[in-house]
Every structure is written in C-alpha cells, then in structure tokens.
Amino acid sequence: MPEQLLAPTRRVLEPHERVAEVLFGLIMVLTFTGSLSVAQAGRDDVRTMLIGALGCNLAWGIIDAVLYLMGALAEKSRDARILHAVHHSKDDAQAQQLIAAALPASLASVVQPAELETMRRALQRLPDPPARAHLHRSDYVGAVAVFLLVFLSTFPVALPFLCTADAALAKRLSNVVALAMLFGAGAVYGRIIGRTPWLVGVVMFLLGTALAGMTMALGG
C-alpha cells in the first residue's frame, strides 16, 4: 500500500490506552512497595525493593513497546492484504464486501452500496501495495511512548523512598501517591467513557488495590 495509506491513521496512543499503561505500571510498582516490611526494612532492603520495582517496570515497558510494534505491523499487513484483494477482485460486489468488512461495525452498518463503490474506485486508483508492510517513524515513537508510560509511572511512587530514610514514612507517602494516581487515572477514564469521573476514579482505586494485592498473594 502506498506510504500515505500505510501510515498510522490514529494517534500514537489513544487516551484509554494511556490510562491502561499507567495503571499497569502502578500495579507493578505497588507489588514491590506493598511487600516491603517497614518494621524490619533497612536501607539495603529499600534499595533492593527500588531496584526490583524499577527493573521490573523497565522490562515490562520494553515488552509492551515490542508488542505495540507487533500490533502496528500486523495492522499494516492487514490493510495491505485488503488493498491487494480489492485490486485483484474480479467481482465489484465482492470488493465492496471486503471494504465493508474492514470498516468498524457501526460504520459498515450504515454505509450504502454506492458509497462502497466510491471507495472501491478510489482504492483501485492507488498503486499496488508492497510485498511486505513496514513500520514508520511514528510507530517507533508510539513504542517509546508506551515504554515511558509504563516505566515513568514507577517514579512518583518510588520517590518517597529516595527522599527520606524513614522507611515507614516513605511507604505511607508512597501509598498515598499511588492511590491518588489510581484515582486520577480512573477519573480520566471516566471522562473518556462518558461516566461520572469521581465514581470511576473510586472504582479504579479499588480495582488497582485489589489487583496489586492479588499479584502479591500469588507471588508476583
């Protein structure tokens, strides 16, 4: 497919995807800070916990970035296959069906045959797609954004342990920061889905806490 057609058609990360990445990073770091026993923790214990939390989110940030690139390449390959099929279809009606199948269900249900035919003719005028789809610069930017969202969400929660030698105080402050971030992420998600922000914030607060506790209980 030509460059302009294979280029990303959406933002690097949709708002709900950003919320999901932040939530993921928060849950990961909470499993480390929550497992720290402040009654027995010394500086070495705190240091080990911080290294573990940062290292885990670093690894998962890289994994998420790679998965993002894999998804982007799969989407481009799918678009190229559809264009190739439309170009080589002997039946105009079949080509229209291929185009309709590629549209979101809500759009496909209201698009008229005449409109599909207009799309088919426009696609027929495009050059044949390349044999292999390729990632673009913006795809790599998206992968970096995914990595940063997962990894950098660790720092606000870990910061209290870097600012005070009192492990008990640091853990309380860290928990407050983490829970506030969970509530904030939920409120943002609430606005995205058209629900009451503070209510979704409370639900996200409870969900994130439960998921972190479950992860700790399962040895994560």
Buried (B, 14 or more C-beta within 10 A) or exposed (E): BEEEBBEBEEEBBEEEBBBBBBBBBBBBBBBBBBBBEBEEBEEEBBEBBBEBBBEBBBEBBBEBBEEBBEEBBEBBBEBBBBBBBBBEBEEBEEBBBBBBEBBEEEEBEEBEEEBBBEBBEEBEEBEEBBEEBEBBEEBBEBBBBBBBBBBBBBBBBBBBBEEEEEBEBBBEBBBEBBBBBBBBBBBBBBEBEEBEBEEBBBBBBEBBBEBBBEBBEEEB
